[in-house]
Amino acid sequence: MWRVTVAPWAAPDLELDWNRDSKLAPRRAMDKDTRNAIERATQRARKLIENDFSTQLEGTFDILRDGTVAPKAGSHLSPRQVFERYKIVAAIEHKRAAGMSAAEAVVDYLRDAAFTTLNRFVALKMLEARELVQECITKGEQSAGYREFCGMAPGVALLPESAGYRLYIESLFDELSTEVKVLFDRRDPASVLWPKRQTFEALLDVLNATDLVSVWGEDETIGWVYQFFNSSDERRAMREASQAPRNSRELAVRNQFFTPRYVVQFLTDNTLGRIWYEMRAGQTVLVDRCEYLVRRPDETYLPRAKKDPRDIRVLDPACGSGHFLLYAFYLLLVIYEEAFHDPDAPKSEATGRTLAADYPNIDALRRAMPALILARNLHGVDIDPRCAQIAQLALWMRAQRAFRDFSIPRGERPLIRRSNVVVAEPLVTDGATMKEFLAKLGDAELGRVFTDLVETLTLAGDLGILLRVEELIARAPKRGKTGELFAPPEARIRAAIAKSAMAEEPRVRTKRRLFADDATHGIGLLETAEKRFDVVLMNPPFGAITPQAKSALWKAYPRSKDDVYGAFVERGIELLATRSMIGAITSRTGFFLSGFKSWRQEVLKSAARMQVFADLGAGVLDSAMVETAAYCLERKG
């Protein structure tokens, strides 16, 4: 094991162009002035949107911030607005069923709506910069895309109150939702509200500010918007009110700290990069491209069996906006190409063939690679539902960049139908909806599995992947291997979920869809927990867990209970296959405080081998008041 001491000031904001020969290399990190500009813009935009939406909720839909909801839709509402109100009320009731008060549910809906709206317009700015959509919002109703849209349908421009422009933007959302559904799906109740014209024009002024011109082409911009949506004052108020997070939202907000680029590279280079380096016996271009890969020229290491790249799994169990996954994506592009050209490449577990057998030439592989990486290699879990919006969008844009850099025309790019970013959250339901769903399952044993899942997920919003939900499958009925009746329990439940969201009455349909969304995430968490990974990368939460989850954490992780990051490291090692690797940046307290003695002895030493350790000290995680260490472990056999 090597111990490396790195002073934070030695990692500048503008890092080395460490892979100058490749268009596919990660971009440079943002400097502090640019990050400050994003923070100011995000806070201004949030205030604009929330003030507008709060006025609309009260003045149009008779929903007050104190939680008061008029029992019926007012006669002043149009048929469309009546339908929209059904969706808003259903979403608020869903939040109340999860344990929020009436006022908390309304405020939380308002925050969801503002966040979704801002993310969508930020996404469009980023897509414009990448020429993935025609100019659509930079000049508002004078944007080239809207003018062309009006040319094809002249009556659109005559619609009152900018309704034509909204129709145009929503048509873009519908097109984008075929691949990035979680952000652009207009069925989401959070997308009901639309900024008034004056608000929208003010929002455009914020997004078009000269000090933001350079940020829209950067992959990490959406991640900074995610972090800065919640202000430092808001985090400070949470800590002043309570030492421990009081609920799952506070746990998420308190731990929204951007992982610096050099830390992402250090941990990924010495896990994913290291594994591939050993599989190739050192014969890989990653030797040059992984700038932080720790090795000696004359080192020896245990042989590592080769794997088909499609069978290499990477997990970030607290993924945030996906920074580890974005960098892993880049390394995987290199790994796929080297495996394609390897005459001794192994066969895939999935197809039973090598990459070279499945793809006739390198161009065919490059056309498939971006979608393959998202579907087969990269997995993420987080307790914040907004992370699914951000991480999936960031990964999709990263895939589009790869298509572009491979010179694959847009019309020839395969659709990105799948990514593996999962929200860990409770499955909220009422007795009637649950009873109806179990009846549709038509299988008492399978119904018991689903009921157990609902009960287990009660603390999912607090514990996330720390819940050992895979243990449910050990109790599931085993009936065979083929045919619909003999499919795995998760697949059979997922099929029933897909059918459950249909209803005739709008309010019931929205209610069922919210239930179906929760259930889908629950099954996704279960499927993730069942897998074993080659690499786990993380910047997990640190500090205390929420009061409601404390006893469950202490029971499940008695050796790691003193700080939630310790439990994440223990769980990360559990999720690894033998000789696979975990890379983590955490507080450094676990390496010297007496309370962590059993964690050091029974988790770090007994279950894993320390491969590399960097003592980073303070000032690494932006404004977080924590001294950190970054380290990589290999799971023992």
Backbone torsions as a table, in degrees:
resi	resn	phi	psi	omega
1	MET	NA	137.9	176.3
2	TRP	-105.9	137.6	174.6
3	ARG	-107.5	125.3	-176.0
4	VAL	-119.6	128.6	175.6
5	THR	-101.5	122.7	-177.2
6	VAL	-123.7	119.9	174.3
7	ALA	-80.8	131.6	-178.3
8	PRO	-54.7	-33.8	-178.9
9	TRP	-69.1	-13.0	179.7
10	ALA	-81.5	-3.7	179.6
11	ALA	-114.0	89.0	-172.7
12	PRO	-68.9	161.9	178.4
13	ASP	-62.8	-37.9	175.5
14	LEU	-97.9	102.8	-173.3
15	GLU	-88.4	172.7	-179.9
16	LEU	-60.1	143.1	171.0
17	ASP	-78.0	77.6	-163.9
18	TRP	-73.9	-6.4	179.1
19	ASN	-140.6	64.4	-170.5
20	ARG	-63.7	-20.1	-175.0
21	ASP	-87.3	1.0	-174.5
22	SER	-125.7	128.2	174.9
23	LYS	-67.8	-21.5	-173.5
24	LEU	-84.2	-2.9	-175.6
25	ALA	-65.3	152.6	176.0
26	PRO	-58.8	152.1	179.2
27	ARG	-78.6	171.7	177.6
28	ARG	-72.3	151.3	178.5
29	ALA	-70.6	152.2	-180.0
30	MET	-77.5	143.7	175.9
31	ASP	-80.9	169.8	-173.3
32	LYS	-65.0	-37.8	179.5
33	ASP	-60.9	-40.7	179.4
34	THR	-66.9	-42.0	178.1
35	ARG	-62.6	-39.9	178.0
36	ASN	-62.8	-38.2	178.3
37	ALA	-64.1	-40.4	177.4
38	ILE	-64.8	-40.5	179.8
39	GLU	-62.7	-46.0	179.6
40	ARG	-62.0	-44.4	-178.8
41	ALA	-64.4	-41.5	-179.0
42	THR	-63.3	-44.5	-179.7
43	GLN	-66.3	-39.9	176.7
44	ARG	-63.7	-44.4	-178.8
45	ALA	-64.1	-42.7	179.6
46	ARG	-59.9	-45.1	-178.6
47	LYS	-62.8	-44.0	178.6
48	LEU	-57.7	-49.5	-174.5
49	ILE	-70.0	-44.4	-178.0
50	GLU	-64.8	-40.0	178.0
51	ASN	-62.4	-43.7	179.1
52	ASP	-62.7	-50.2	-175.6
53	PHE	-66.7	-34.4	176.9
54	SER	-62.8	-41.8	177.2
55	THR	-63.4	-41.1	179.6
56	GLN	-65.9	-42.7	-179.9
57	LEU	-58.7	-42.8	-177.3
58	GLU	-78.3	-49.3	-172.2
59	GLY	-77.6	-29.2	-176.9
60	THR	-102.5	-45.3	-170.3
61	PHE	-104.5	1.6	177.5
62	ASP	57.5	45.0	177.3
63	ILE	-124.9	115.4	-174.1
64	LEU	-97.4	156.1	-179.4
65	ARG	-66.5	-20.8	178.8
66	ASP	-79.4	0.4	177.6
67	GLY	100.9	-5.6	179.5
68	THR	-71.6	127.0	179.0
69	VAL	-125.8	121.0	178.6
70	ALA	-58.6	138.6	-174.7
71	PRO	-65.0	-25.9	-178.1
72	LYS	-133.9	156.6	175.3
73	ALA	-68.7	137.9	-179.5
74	GLY	-70.7	155.9	-178.7
75	SER	-69.2	-14.2	-179.4
76	HIS	-77.6	-9.8	-175.8
77	LEU	-82.9	142.7	173.0
78	SER	-75.5	165.2	177.4
79	PRO	-55.3	-39.4	178.4
80	ARG	-64.5	-41.5	-179.1
81	GLN	-68.1	-33.3	175.7
82	VAL	-61.5	-44.4	178.1
83	PHE	-63.5	-42.7	179.7
84	GLU	-63.2	-38.2	179.4
85	ARG	-64.6	-38.8	175.4
86	TYR	-53.9	-44.0	-176.7
87	LYS	-67.4	-42.4	179.5
88	ILE	-63.0	-47.8	-177.6
89	VAL	-63.3	-40.5	178.6
90	ALA	-61.7	-39.9	179.2
91	ALA	-65.6	-41.7	178.9
92	ILE	-65.1	-42.7	178.2
93	GLU	-63.2	-36.9	178.1
94	HIS	-62.1	-41.4	178.4
95	LYS	-68.2	-36.7	177.7
96	ARG	-66.7	-37.0	177.2
97	ALA	-64.7	-23.4	177.9
98	ALA	-82.7	-2.1	175.2
99	GLY	113.7	0.2	179.1
100	MET	-79.5	152.4	171.3
101	SER	-73.6	169.9	-179.5
102	ALA	-59.2	-45.7	-179.1
103	ALA	-66.7	-42.3	179.0
104	GLU	-61.4	-38.8	-178.5
105	ALA	-65.1	-41.3	179.2
106	VAL	-66.6	-45.9	179.6
107	VAL	-62.8	-39.3	179.7
108	ASP	-67.2	-39.7	175.2
109	TYR	-61.7	-44.0	179.6
110	LEU	-59.2	-42.2	179.4
111	ARG	-66.2	-42.4	178.0
112	ASP	-60.2	-44.2	-177.7
113	ALA	-65.5	-42.6	179.5
114	ALA	-65.9	-42.6	-179.2
115	PHE	-64.6	-45.0	-179.8
116	THR	-62.7	-44.1	179.7
117	THR	-61.8	-48.6	179.7
118	LEU	-61.6	-45.2	179.7
119	ASN	-58.6	-38.9	-178.3
120	ARG	-65.9	-42.5	-178.6
121	PHE	-73.9	-34.3	172.8
122	VAL	-62.8	-42.9	179.0
123	ALA	-60.4	-42.4	179.6
124	LEU	-64.0	-38.9	175.9
125	LYS	-60.7	-42.0	-179.9
126	MET	-69.4	-35.9	177.9
127	LEU	-70.0	-36.7	173.7
128	GLU	-58.9	-45.5	-177.3
129	ALA	-62.5	-28.1	180.0
130	ARG	-94.8	2.5	-178.7
131	GLU	58.2	32.9	175.6
132	LEU	-90.0	-17.9	168.4
133	VAL	-134.9	156.5	175.3
134	GLN	-70.7	157.0	177.4
135	GLU	-49.2	122.8	-172.7
136	CYS	-132.5	-31.9	-178.9
137	ILE	-126.4	-16.4	-175.9
138	THR	-57.6	-37.0	178.3
139	LYS	-111.7	19.1	177.6
140	GLY	58.1	-132.4	-177.3
141	GLU	-71.9	-6.5	174.3
142	GLN	-97.1	4.9	178.9
143	SER	-63.6	146.3	-175.1
144	ALA	-59.5	-39.1	-178.5
145	GLY	-63.3	-41.5	-179.3
146	TYR	-70.4	-37.7	178.2
147	ARG	-61.8	-39.9	177.9
148	GLU	-66.5	-39.9	178.2
149	PHE	-59.9	-43.6	178.4
150	CYS	-66.5	-32.1	177.9
151	GLY	-63.5	-33.7	179.6
152	MET	-82.2	-25.2	-179.9
153	ALA	-138.6	79.4	-171.8
154	PRO	-55.9	-29.6	-178.0
155	GLY	-67.8	-19.3	-177.8
156	VAL	-60.5	-41.1	-176.9
157	ALA	-67.2	-17.0	-177.4
158	LEU	-89.6	-7.8	-179.1
159	LEU	-65.4	142.6	-175.9
160	PRO	-72.8	158.5	172.3
161	GLU	53.0	41.2	176.7
162	SER	58.5	25.0	-179.8
163	ALA	-63.9	-31.1	178.5
164	GLY	-66.3	-40.5	179.3
165	TYR	-66.9	-40.3	176.3
166	ARG	-61.3	-42.0	178.2
167	LEU	-58.3	-41.8	179.3
168	TYR	-64.0	-48.7	-179.2
169	ILE	-63.2	-40.8	-179.8
170	GLU	-67.6	-28.7	174.9
171	SER	-67.1	-33.7	174.1
172	LEU	-65.9	-43.0	177.3
173	PHE	-57.0	-44.2	-178.6
174	ASP	-62.5	-40.4	179.4
175	GLU	-66.9	-44.1	-178.2
176	LEU	-70.3	-26.6	-176.7
177	SER	-69.4	-14.0	175.5
178	THR	-64.2	-22.6	179.9
179	GLU	-120.4	-31.5	-177.8
180	VAL	-119.7	61.6	-170.6
181	LYS	-61.9	-39.7	-171.3
182	VAL	-63.2	-27.1	178.6
183	LEU	-94.9	-40.2	-170.0
184	PHE	-101.8	2.8	-179.6
185	ASP	-69.0	113.7	-176.7
186	ARG	-78.2	-3.7	173.4
187	ARG	-75.1	-17.3	179.2
188	ASP	-62.5	126.5	179.1
189	PRO	-57.3	-24.6	179.7
190	ALA	-69.1	-10.9	-178.4
191	SER	-100.4	7.3	-177.8
192	VAL	-64.9	-45.8	-174.2
193	LEU	-77.8	148.0	-178.9
194	TRP	-133.7	135.0	-177.4
195	PRO	-61.2	139.7	171.9
196	LYS	-63.4	160.1	-173.8
197	ARG	-56.5	-44.2	-178.5
198	GLN	-63.3	-41.0	178.0
199	THR	-65.1	-43.7	-178.5
200	PHE	-61.9	-42.3	179.7
201	GLU	-65.4	-37.9	176.6
202	ALA	-66.7	-37.6	178.1
203	LEU	-64.3	-40.8	177.4
204	LEU	-62.3	-38.6	177.3
205	ASP	-59.9	-38.9	178.9
206	VAL	-65.6	-48.3	-175.4
207	LEU	-71.7	-26.1	-178.0
208	ASN	-93.8	11.0	-179.5
209	ALA	-59.0	144.6	-175.4
210	THR	-62.6	-30.8	-178.6
211	ASP	-77.8	1.0	175.9
212	LEU	-110.4	0.0	-174.1
213	VAL	-54.5	-39.5	-173.2
214	SER	-81.2	-12.0	-170.1
215	VAL	-84.1	-21.6	-170.2
216	TRP	-70.6	-19.8	177.2
217	GLY	-89.5	-0.1	-176.7
218	GLU	-95.1	133.3	-177.9
219	ASP	-60.1	-32.9	-171.2
220	GLU	-86.8	-2.6	-177.2
221	THR	-57.8	-45.0	-178.0
222	ILE	-63.0	-30.6	176.9
223	GLY	-68.4	-39.3	176.9
224	TRP	-67.4	-37.8	176.4
225	VAL	-60.6	-42.2	177.8
226	TYR	-58.9	-47.6	-178.3
227	GLN	-66.7	-40.4	-173.1
228	PHE	-83.7	-7.3	178.0
229	PHE	-59.7	-37.4	173.9
230	ASN	-96.8	119.4	-172.9
231	SER	-74.0	161.2	175.9
232	SER	-63.6	-32.3	177.0
233	ASP	-63.8	-38.0	179.2
234	GLU	-65.8	-42.1	177.4
235	ARG	-64.7	-40.6	-179.2
236	ARG	-63.3	-41.1	179.2
237	ALA	-63.9	-37.3	177.8
238	MET	-62.5	-44.2	-178.1
239	ARG	-69.2	-34.9	178.6
240	GLU	-69.2	-31.1	-179.2
241	ALA	-77.0	-30.9	-177.2
242	SER	-159.4	137.4	178.5
243	GLN	-66.3	-40.1	178.6
244	ALA	-99.6	149.6	175.1
245	PRO	-58.6	136.0	-176.3
246	ARG	-86.9	-17.3	179.2
247	ASN	-157.6	177.5	-174.7
248	SER	-65.9	-33.3	178.4
249	ARG	-65.4	-44.2	178.2
250	GLU	-62.1	-38.8	178.0
251	LEU	-59.4	-42.5	179.9
252	ALA	-68.8	-46.8	-175.7
253	VAL	-65.9	-40.7	-179.1
254	ARG	-63.6	-23.1	-174.8
255	ASN	-110.6	21.0	177.3
256	GLN	-86.6	82.5	178.6
257	PHE	-124.8	123.5	-177.1
258	PHE	-64.2	127.8	177.6
259	THR	-79.4	121.3	-178.0
260	PRO	-57.7	149.7	-176.3
261	ARG	-57.4	-42.9	-176.2
262	TYR	-66.4	-30.6	177.1
263	VAL	-70.5	-42.8	176.4
264	VAL	-56.2	-47.9	-178.9
265	GLN	-65.5	-44.2	-179.0
266	PHE	-57.1	-48.4	-176.4
267	LEU	-72.0	-39.0	-179.1
268	THR	-73.6	-40.2	178.3
269	ASP	-59.4	-37.9	-174.4
270	ASN	-93.5	9.8	172.2
271	THR	-124.0	-77.7	178.3
272	LEU	-60.3	-47.6	178.8
273	GLY	-61.6	-42.0	-179.0
274	ARG	-65.3	-42.8	179.9
275	ILE	-60.9	-45.0	-179.9
276	TRP	-68.1	-37.4	176.3
277	TYR	-57.4	-43.7	-179.7
278	GLU	-74.0	-36.8	176.0
279	MET	-60.6	-32.0	-178.0
280	ARG	-97.6	9.6	-179.2
281	ALA	52.8	37.1	177.2
282	GLY	84.9	-5.5	-177.2
283	GLN	-92.7	76.6	-178.7
284	THR	-151.1	147.5	177.8
285	VAL	-70.3	-10.6	176.8
286	LEU	-64.9	-19.0	174.6
287	VAL	-55.8	-39.1	179.6
288	ASP	-90.0	-33.1	-172.9
289	ARG	-85.2	-25.1	175.9
290	CYS	-87.7	90.1	-172.0
291	GLU	-61.5	-27.4	-174.8
292	TYR	-105.3	9.2	178.3
293	LEU	-64.6	120.4	-177.7
294	VAL	-88.8	121.3	-179.3
295	ARG	-160.9	160.2	173.4
296	ARG	-109.6	147.1	-179.7
297	PRO	-58.0	-33.2	-176.2
298	ASP	-106.8	20.1	-174.6
299	GLU	-68.5	153.4	171.8
300	THR	-118.3	153.8	-178.0
301	TYR	-153.0	160.4	179.1
302	LEU	-68.7	140.4	177.1
303	PRO	-58.9	143.2	177.9
304	ARG	-123.6	126.2	-178.6
305	ALA	-63.8	140.1	178.3
306	LYS	-70.5	151.5	173.4
307	LYS	-129.9	148.0	169.6
308	ASP	-64.7	134.8	-177.9
309	PRO	-54.4	-29.5	-178.8
310	ARG	-67.1	-15.4	-179.2
311	ASP	-101.5	4.4	177.9
312	ILE	-89.8	122.1	-177.2
313	ARG	-112.8	133.8	178.8
314	VAL	-120.7	132.3	-179.8
315	LEU	-126.1	134.1	164.3
316	ASP	-112.0	107.8	-174.0
317	PRO	-78.8	-4.6	174.9
318	ALA	-141.6	66.7	-158.7
319	CYS	-74.3	-18.0	-178.2
320	GLY	53.0	-129.5	-178.9
321	SER	-92.7	9.7	166.7
322	GLY	92.1	25.9	-173.3
323	HIS	-67.2	-38.9	175.6
324	PHE	-63.4	-41.5	-178.0
325	LEU	-66.7	-36.1	178.8
326	LEU	-64.3	-42.1	179.6
327	TYR	-72.9	-38.1	175.8
328	ALA	-59.9	-35.1	177.1
329	PHE	-55.2	-45.9	-179.8
330	TYR	-61.4	-47.3	179.8
331	LEU	-62.1	-36.8	-179.4
332	LEU	-66.8	-31.9	174.2
333	LEU	-58.4	-42.6	178.7
334	VAL	-67.0	-44.4	-177.7
335	ILE	-60.8	-44.4	179.4
336	TYR	-59.3	-45.7	-176.5
337	GLU	-67.2	-39.1	177.9
338	GLU	-65.5	-39.4	178.8
339	ALA	-65.7	-36.7	179.9
340	PHE	-61.0	-38.4	-176.7
341	HIS	-89.5	0.1	-176.8
342	ASP	-83.9	116.9	179.6
343	PRO	-66.6	-18.7	179.8
344	ASP	-105.6	21.5	-178.0
345	ALA	-63.2	139.6	178.5
346	PRO	-77.6	169.1	177.1
347	LYS	-86.4	151.6	178.6
348	SER	-75.2	142.6	174.6
349	GLU	-63.6	-30.4	-175.0
350	ALA	-80.3	-44.9	-174.2
351	THR	-103.0	-18.3	-176.1
352	GLY	74.4	12.9	-179.5
353	ARG	-135.6	162.1	176.4
354	THR	-78.7	167.6	175.0
355	LEU	-59.6	-42.8	-178.4
356	ALA	-64.3	-28.8	177.5
357	ALA	-77.8	-31.2	-177.7
358	ASP	-84.5	-22.2	-177.7
359	TYR	-128.7	125.2	-171.8
360	PRO	-67.7	-25.0	-179.2
361	ASN	-156.6	171.8	-175.8
362	ILE	-65.7	-31.6	178.8
363	ASP	-65.3	-39.0	177.9
364	ALA	-65.0	-40.0	177.9
365	LEU	-65.1	-43.6	-179.8
366	ARG	-62.1	-33.5	178.6
367	ARG	-67.0	-30.3	-177.2
368	ALA	-93.2	-24.4	-169.6
369	MET	-54.8	-50.9	-176.3
370	PRO	-56.2	-43.7	179.0
371	ALA	-69.7	-36.6	177.9
372	LEU	-61.3	-44.3	-177.3
373	ILE	-62.7	-42.1	-179.8
374	LEU	-70.3	-35.5	-176.4
375	ALA	-82.6	-32.9	-170.3
376	ARG	-109.4	-30.5	-168.3
377	ASN	-104.2	-42.4	-166.6
378	LEU	-102.1	130.1	-179.1
379	HIS	-133.9	142.0	178.9
380	GLY	-143.1	148.0	176.2
381	VAL	-135.7	142.3	172.8
382	ASP	-154.3	157.5	179.2
383	ILE	-87.9	-9.7	-179.0
384	ASP	-96.5	115.1	-179.1
385	PRO	-56.0	-28.3	-179.1
386	ARG	-68.5	-21.6	178.0
387	CYS	-63.1	-34.5	178.0
388	ALA	-62.1	-40.8	176.5
389	GLN	-59.0	-50.4	-172.6
390	ILE	-71.5	-51.0	-174.8
391	ALA	-65.2	-42.2	180.0
392	GLN	-66.6	-39.4	177.2
393	LEU	-63.7	-45.7	-178.6
394	ALA	-60.8	-42.3	179.8
395	LEU	-68.5	-38.7	177.9
396	TRP	-63.1	-44.0	178.5
397	MET	-65.2	-35.0	177.3
398	ARG	-65.3	-37.6	176.7
399	ALA	-65.5	-41.0	179.0
400	GLN	-64.6	-36.4	176.9
401	ARG	-63.3	-39.1	178.1
402	ALA	-64.6	-43.1	176.2
403	PHE	-56.2	-45.9	-178.7
404	ARG	-63.0	-45.9	-177.6
405	ASP	-68.9	-22.6	173.5
406	PHE	-85.6	3.8	179.5
407	SER	60.0	38.7	177.0
408	ILE	-94.4	116.8	-178.2
409	PRO	-57.7	149.5	-175.9
410	ARG	-57.5	-37.2	-179.2
411	GLY	-69.0	-15.6	-178.9
412	GLU	-104.2	2.6	-178.5
413	ARG	-82.9	129.1	176.7
414	PRO	-67.3	149.1	177.4
415	LEU	-69.0	143.9	175.7
416	ILE	-88.7	95.2	-174.1
417	ARG	-89.3	-12.8	-172.2
418	ARG	-147.9	137.4	164.1
419	SER	-138.3	166.9	-171.5
420	ASN	-119.8	48.5	175.3
421	VAL	-100.9	120.8	-171.6
422	VAL	-118.4	138.6	173.1
423	VAL	-94.0	126.4	174.3
424	ALA	-90.8	110.8	-177.8
425	GLU	-151.5	158.1	178.2
426	PRO	-63.3	151.5	175.2
427	LEU	-94.1	101.1	-173.7
428	VAL	-87.8	127.6	178.6
429	THR	-154.4	161.4	172.3
430	ASP	-105.7	170.5	-175.6
431	GLY	-58.7	-41.1	-176.6
432	ALA	-67.5	-45.0	-180.0
433	THR	-63.4	-42.4	179.6
434	MET	-63.2	-45.6	-179.3
435	LYS	-62.0	-41.9	179.6
436	GLU	-63.8	-42.5	-179.2
437	PHE	-66.0	-44.1	179.5
438	LEU	-61.5	-35.4	177.5
439	ALA	-65.2	-38.4	179.3
440	LYS	-69.5	-30.5	176.0
441	LEU	-60.8	-39.5	177.0
442	GLY	63.7	29.0	-175.6
443	ASP	-149.8	109.0	-173.7
444	ALA	-62.3	-41.9	-178.4
445	GLU	-67.5	-42.0	178.0
446	LEU	-66.6	-35.4	176.5
447	GLY	-61.5	-36.4	177.5
448	ARG	-67.6	-37.3	176.2
449	VAL	-61.0	-44.9	-178.6
450	PHE	-67.4	-40.9	177.9
451	THR	-61.6	-41.2	176.1
452	ASP	-62.3	-38.6	179.4
453	LEU	-63.5	-44.9	179.2
454	VAL	-58.6	-44.5	-179.8
455	GLU	-65.7	-41.7	-179.0
456	THR	-64.5	-35.9	-175.8
457	LEU	-77.8	2.1	179.8
458	THR	-53.7	-38.6	-178.5
459	LEU	-103.6	16.8	-177.5
460	ALA	-61.6	-35.6	-179.4
461	GLY	-69.5	-14.9	178.5
462	ASP	-102.0	-39.3	-172.3
463	LEU	-104.5	-21.3	177.9
464	GLY	56.7	-132.4	-177.0
465	ILE	-67.6	-11.3	176.5
466	LEU	-63.9	-22.0	173.9
467	LEU	-69.1	127.9	179.8
468	ARG	-87.8	65.1	-175.0
469	VAL	-67.8	-19.9	-179.4
470	GLU	-63.5	-20.3	179.0
471	GLU	-64.6	-20.1	177.5
472	LEU	-62.0	-37.0	-175.5
473	ILE	-68.4	-27.5	177.0
474	ALA	-62.1	-24.4	179.7
475	ARG	-97.3	-1.3	-176.8
476	ALA	-75.7	150.6	178.9
477	PRO	-66.3	135.7	177.5
478	LYS	-106.5	112.7	-172.7
479	ARG	-118.8	-8.1	-177.9
480	GLY	149.7	-167.9	-173.5
481	LYS	-123.9	-15.5	-175.0
482	THR	-130.9	161.3	177.6
483	GLY	83.9	157.8	-176.0
484	GLU	-61.2	-39.5	-178.7
485	LEU	-69.1	-20.7	-175.7
486	PHE	-109.0	11.9	178.5
487	ALA	-66.8	159.9	176.9
488	PRO	-57.1	150.6	-178.7
489	PRO	-53.7	-40.8	-178.9
490	GLU	-60.5	-42.1	-177.9
491	ALA	-66.3	-38.9	-178.9
492	ARG	-69.9	-39.8	177.6
493	ILE	-67.7	-41.4	179.4
494	ARG	-59.5	-40.6	178.7
495	ALA	-63.4	-39.7	178.4
496	ALA	-67.8	-36.4	178.1
497	ILE	-60.9	-42.1	-177.7
498	ALA	-60.8	-28.4	-178.9
499	LYS	-88.8	-13.1	-169.8
500	SER	-81.7	-16.0	-172.1
501	ALA	-84.2	-1.6	-176.2
502	MET	-88.8	134.8	176.4
503	ALA	-161.1	159.0	-178.3
504	GLU	-82.7	-43.2	-174.1
505	GLU	-82.7	129.9	-171.7
506	PRO	-54.7	-44.9	-176.6
507	ARG	-64.5	-40.1	178.9
508	VAL	-67.4	-39.3	-179.7
509	ARG	-62.2	-43.8	178.6
510	THR	-64.4	-40.8	179.8
511	LYS	-61.2	-44.1	-179.9
512	ARG	-67.9	-36.3	-179.6
513	ARG	-67.0	-38.6	176.6
514	LEU	-62.1	-41.6	175.3
515	PHE	-61.9	-44.2	-179.3
516	ALA	-64.2	-39.1	178.4
517	ASP	-62.9	-45.6	178.4
518	ASP	-60.6	-44.6	-177.9
519	ALA	-65.5	-37.7	178.5
520	THR	-63.6	-42.7	176.6
521	HIS	-64.8	-37.3	177.8
522	GLY	-62.2	-43.6	177.1
523	ILE	-66.8	-37.3	177.5
524	GLY	-62.2	-41.5	177.1
525	LEU	-63.5	-41.3	178.2
526	LEU	-61.6	-46.5	-179.7
527	GLU	-64.7	-36.6	176.9
528	THR	-65.6	-45.1	-176.8
529	ALA	-66.6	-24.8	178.6
530	GLU	-73.3	-25.1	-176.2
531	LYS	-75.8	160.4	169.3
532	ARG	-118.2	135.8	-168.1
533	PHE	-109.4	153.3	175.3
534	ASP	-84.7	-30.3	-178.2
535	VAL	-141.5	132.6	169.6
536	VAL	-121.0	126.3	-178.2
537	LEU	-124.1	137.2	-175.6
538	MET	-160.8	150.0	162.6
539	ASN	-123.6	81.3	-169.1
540	PRO	-77.2	167.9	172.5
541	PRO	-59.3	154.1	175.7
542	PHE	-133.0	161.3	-179.2
543	GLY	97.7	-153.8	-175.8
544	ALA	-83.0	153.8	172.9
545	ILE	-88.8	170.4	178.4
546	THR	-66.4	151.9	-178.4
547	PRO	-56.5	-38.9	-176.4
548	GLN	-69.7	-20.3	-178.9
549	ALA	-103.3	-3.2	-172.3
550	LYS	-59.9	-49.5	-176.7
551	SER	-65.0	-37.4	179.0
552	ALA	-65.6	-40.2	178.8
553	LEU	-64.9	-45.6	-177.8
554	TRP	-63.9	-36.3	179.9
555	LYS	-70.6	-41.8	-175.6
556	ALA	-79.1	-30.3	-175.0
557	TYR	-132.7	64.8	-176.9
558	PRO	-62.4	-25.7	-179.7
559	ARG	-83.5	-15.5	-171.4
560	SER	-123.6	12.7	-168.9
561	LYS	-74.0	-14.9	-173.5
562	ASP	-68.2	-21.8	176.7
563	ASP	-155.6	136.8	-173.0
564	VAL	-61.0	-27.1	179.2
565	TYR	-64.3	-32.2	177.8
566	GLY	-62.2	-40.8	177.6
567	ALA	-65.2	-37.8	178.1
568	PHE	-63.5	-40.9	178.3
569	VAL	-64.3	-44.5	178.5
570	GLU	-60.8	-45.7	-180.0
571	ARG	-66.0	-38.1	178.4
572	GLY	-60.5	-40.9	177.9
573	ILE	-65.0	-39.8	177.1
574	GLU	-58.0	-37.4	-174.7
575	LEU	-81.3	-2.5	179.3
576	LEU	-86.5	148.7	166.1
577	ALA	-76.6	165.4	179.6
578	THR	-57.4	135.4	179.5
579	ARG	66.1	12.9	173.8
580	SER	-86.0	174.5	-166.2
581	MET	-130.4	147.8	176.2
582	ILE	-120.7	138.5	174.8
583	GLY	-124.6	129.0	-174.8
584	ALA	-142.2	144.8	165.2
585	ILE	-112.8	122.9	-177.1
586	THR	-141.7	178.1	168.2
587	SER	-59.1	147.8	179.9
588	ARG	-86.8	-0.3	-174.3
589	THR	-62.5	-30.8	-176.9
590	GLY	-63.3	-15.7	-175.2
591	PHE	-93.2	-1.9	178.8
592	PHE	-145.2	-20.2	-179.8
593	LEU	-72.2	142.5	-177.1
594	SER	-63.9	-31.4	-179.5
595	GLY	-63.5	-17.8	-179.4
596	PHE	-99.5	12.2	-175.1
597	LYS	-57.4	-47.8	-179.5
598	SER	-67.4	-31.9	176.1
599	TRP	-63.3	-45.0	179.3
600	ARG	-64.7	-43.7	-173.8
601	GLN	-77.3	-44.7	-170.3
602	GLU	-95.3	-20.9	178.9
603	VAL	-103.1	-61.0	-176.5
604	LEU	-68.3	-46.7	-172.8
605	LYS	-83.7	-43.4	-175.1
606	SER	-79.9	-39.3	-174.9
607	ALA	-91.9	-17.6	-172.8
608	ALA	-146.6	169.1	174.6
609	ARG	-117.3	129.7	175.7
610	MET	-72.7	126.3	-178.2
611	GLN	-102.9	-39.2	179.2
612	VAL	-155.2	144.4	-175.4
613	PHE	-140.1	127.7	177.7
614	ALA	-120.5	119.4	178.7
615	ASP	-87.5	103.2	-171.4
616	LEU	-92.2	-25.9	179.7
617	GLY	75.7	-153.9	-175.0
618	ALA	-90.5	165.9	172.7
619	GLY	81.1	15.2	-176.3
620	VAL	-90.5	-46.9	-175.1
621	LEU	-93.1	65.3	174.4
622	ASP	52.9	-118.2	-175.4
623	SER	-93.1	5.7	-178.3
624	ALA	-68.9	130.9	-179.7
625	MET	-88.1	74.5	-177.2
626	VAL	-150.8	140.5	172.0
627	GLU	-91.4	132.4	-168.4
628	THR	-117.0	162.0	170.1
629	ALA	-136.2	144.9	175.5
630	ALA	-117.8	131.4	-174.0
631	TYR	-152.1	157.7	-179.6
632	CYS	-126.9	133.3	-178.4
633	LEU	-123.3	150.1	173.4
634	GLU	-113.9	129.9	179.6
635	ARG	-71.1	134.7	177.3
636	LYS	-76.5	164.6	-179.7
637	GLY	-71.7	NA	NA
